[in-house]
Amino acid sequence: MIAYGGRLFDPQRFLVLEDAACIVSNRTFFDVLHLLLFARQKKGGEPQRVGYWAIDVEQIGYIYEGLLDHRCARAGDEPLVKLRGAGEAAVPVSELEKRSKDELVTYVAEETGRKADGIREALEHPAVTEREQECLAKLPPKVEERVRPFAGITQCEEMVPPGWRYLTTGTSRRASGRTTRRSR
């Protein structure tokens, strides 16, 4: 690739680009590009190709502000999952494993606002789609084994194996004081 004089990916300027811990596989790049090019439908349906040409300047601003409210984090020794309907909070699998069935139903209901009967049904008879099966199969075997019992109450694509990096909400940019005006 021809260098055009830009310094955005200059390894001398950003040493982290050459760090072995930051190597990203071709498959990960493919998945990221696919997610950027196709929007999933909430209920069934085929993914729709995104037309970025139609995005207005104001919409780009909203997207940028949304990105500023996120940060990259690294999972600890425990795999993390996101509960269905819980927004962006990541929960260690051990938090789910340590609870009895009734305690788990109560916990998930409190965290997500879902009804207890629906949670109980999802735990007893998880409706795991083909896409979710593929997602579970991509996890390391020991992680899949621990996560599979909770497949009905977790977001499959939001499972994070131990030590992996993931995107989460950070401290809100609006709360940093940079955008607030002083009142007199």
C-alpha positions as CSV (number, residue, x, y, z in Angstrom):
1,M,0.0,0.0,0.0
2,I,1.3,3.4,-0.9
3,A,2.0,5.8,2.0
4,Y,0.4,9.2,1.5
5,G,2.2,11.0,4.3
6,G,-0.5,10.6,6.9
7,R,0.6,9.7,10.4
8,L,-2.5,8.0,11.7
9,F,-1.0,4.5,11.6
10,D,2.6,5.6,12.1
11,P,4.2,2.8,14.3
12,Q,6.9,5.3,15.4
13,R,4.2,7.6,16.7
14,F,2.0,5.0,18.1
15,L,4.1,2.1,19.5
16,V,1.0,0.2,20.5
17,L,0.4,-0.6,16.8
18,E,3.4,-2.9,16.8
19,D,2.6,-4.5,20.2
20,A,2.0,-8.3,19.8
21,A,-0.9,-8.1,22.3
22,C,-2.8,-5.9,19.8
23,I,-2.7,-8.2,16.8
24,V,-6.2,-8.5,15.2
25,S,-7.0,-11.5,13.0
26,N,-8.3,-11.2,9.5
27,R,-11.5,-12.8,10.6
28,T,-12.1,-10.1,13.2
29,F,-11.5,-7.4,10.5
30,F,-14.0,-9.2,8.3
31,D,-16.6,-9.3,11.1
32,V,-16.1,-5.6,11.9
33,L,-16.5,-4.7,8.2
34,H,-19.5,-6.9,7.9
35,L,-21.2,-5.2,10.9
36,L,-20.4,-1.8,9.4
37,L,-21.9,-2.7,6.0
38,F,-25.0,-4.5,7.1
39,A,-27.7,-3.6,9.7
40,R,-29.5,-6.5,11.4
41,Q,-33.3,-6.4,11.7
42,K,-34.6,-6.6,15.3
43,K,-37.1,-9.4,14.5
44,G,-36.0,-11.8,11.7
45,G,-35.5,-10.6,8.2
46,E,-32.3,-10.4,6.2
47,P,-29.6,-7.9,7.1
48,Q,-29.9,-4.7,5.1
49,R,-26.9,-3.0,3.4
50,V,-26.2,0.4,5.1
51,G,-26.1,3.4,2.7
52,Y,-23.6,5.8,4.3
53,W,-24.1,8.2,1.4
54,A,-27.4,9.2,2.9
55,I,-26.1,10.1,6.4
56,D,-26.4,13.8,7.1
57,V,-23.8,15.9,8.9
58,E,-26.0,16.1,12.0
59,Q,-26.3,12.3,12.0
60,I,-22.6,11.9,11.8
61,G,-22.4,14.2,14.9
62,Y,-24.8,11.9,16.8
63,I,-22.7,8.9,15.8
64,Y,-19.5,10.5,16.9
65,E,-21.0,11.6,20.2
66,G,-22.2,8.1,20.8
67,L,-18.7,6.7,20.2
68,L,-17.3,9.2,22.7
69,D,-19.4,7.7,25.4
70,H,-17.7,4.3,24.9
71,R,-14.4,2.9,26.0
72,C,-12.3,-0.2,25.4
73,A,-11.9,-2.5,28.4
74,R,-10.3,-5.9,28.9
75,A,-12.1,-8.8,30.5
76,G,-10.5,-10.2,33.6
77,D,-10.2,-13.9,34.4
78,E,-13.9,-14.5,34.0
79,P,-15.9,-14.7,30.7
80,L,-18.4,-11.8,30.5
81,V,-21.9,-11.9,29.1
82,K,-24.6,-9.2,28.5
83,L,-28.0,-10.1,29.7
84,R,-30.8,-9.8,27.1
85,G,-32.6,-6.5,27.6
86,A,-30.0,-5.1,30.1
87,G,-28.4,-2.4,27.9
88,E,-24.6,-2.5,27.9
89,A,-23.7,-3.9,31.4
90,A,-21.3,-6.9,31.2
91,V,-21.7,-9.5,33.9
92,P,-19.2,-12.2,34.8
93,V,-20.5,-15.7,34.1
94,S,-19.7,-16.6,37.7
95,E,-22.3,-14.0,38.8
96,L,-24.9,-16.2,37.1
97,E,-23.4,-19.6,38.1
98,K,-23.3,-18.9,41.8
99,R,-27.1,-18.3,42.1
100,S,-29.9,-20.9,42.5
101,K,-32.5,-20.9,39.8
102,D,-34.9,-18.7,41.8
103,E,-32.2,-16.3,42.7
104,L,-31.0,-16.1,39.1
105,V,-34.6,-15.4,37.9
106,T,-34.9,-12.6,40.5
107,Y,-31.5,-11.2,39.7
108,V,-32.1,-11.1,35.9
109,A,-35.6,-9.6,36.4
110,E,-34.1,-6.8,38.5
111,E,-31.2,-6.1,36.1
112,T,-33.3,-6.2,32.9
113,G,-36.8,-5.3,33.8
114,R,-38.0,-8.6,32.2
115,K,-40.8,-10.6,33.6
116,A,-39.9,-13.6,35.8
117,D,-42.0,-16.1,33.9
118,G,-40.3,-15.2,30.6
119,I,-36.9,-15.6,32.2
120,R,-37.7,-18.9,33.8
121,E,-39.0,-20.1,30.4
122,A,-35.8,-18.9,28.6
123,L,-33.7,-20.8,31.1
124,E,-35.7,-24.0,30.9
125,H,-36.2,-24.0,27.1
126,P,-33.6,-21.6,25.5
127,A,-34.6,-20.9,21.9
128,V,-31.1,-20.7,20.5
129,T,-31.1,-19.6,16.8
130,E,-28.7,-20.9,14.2
131,R,-26.7,-17.7,14.4
132,E,-26.4,-18.0,18.2
133,Q,-25.2,-21.6,17.7
134,E,-22.5,-20.3,15.4
135,C,-21.6,-17.7,17.9
136,L,-21.3,-20.2,20.8
137,A,-19.2,-22.4,18.6
138,K,-16.7,-19.6,18.1
139,L,-16.0,-19.4,21.8
140,P,-13.2,-21.4,23.4
141,P,-14.6,-24.8,24.5
142,K,-14.3,-24.2,28.3
143,V,-16.1,-20.8,27.9
144,E,-18.8,-22.3,25.7
145,E,-19.4,-25.0,28.3
146,R,-19.9,-22.4,31.1
147,V,-22.0,-20.0,28.9
148,R,-24.4,-22.4,27.2
149,P,-26.7,-22.9,30.2
150,F,-27.4,-19.2,30.1
151,A,-27.9,-18.9,26.3
152,G,-31.6,-18.1,26.7
153,I,-31.0,-15.0,28.9
154,T,-27.8,-13.7,27.4
155,Q,-26.9,-11.9,24.1
156,C,-24.8,-14.4,22.3
157,E,-22.8,-11.9,20.2
158,E,-21.9,-10.0,23.4
159,M,-20.0,-12.8,25.2
160,V,-16.4,-11.9,26.0
161,P,-13.9,-14.7,26.7
162,P,-11.3,-14.1,29.5
163,G,-8.6,-11.5,28.7
164,W,-10.3,-10.3,25.5
165,R,-11.0,-6.6,24.8
166,Y,-14.5,-5.4,24.5
167,L,-16.4,-2.1,24.0
168,T,-18.5,-0.8,26.8
169,T,-20.0,2.5,28.0
170,G,-17.5,4.7,29.8
171,T,-17.8,7.8,31.8
172,S,-20.2,10.0,29.8
173,R,-18.4,12.8,27.9
174,R,-21.2,15.1,29.0
175,A,-20.4,14.3,32.7
176,S,-16.8,15.4,32.2
177,G,-17.6,19.0,32.6
178,R,-16.2,20.0,29.2
179,T,-19.6,20.7,27.7
180,T,-21.4,22.2,30.6
181,R,-21.7,26.0,30.9
182,R,-21.1,27.7,34.2
183,S,-24.2,29.4,35.6
184,R,-23.9,32.7,37.2
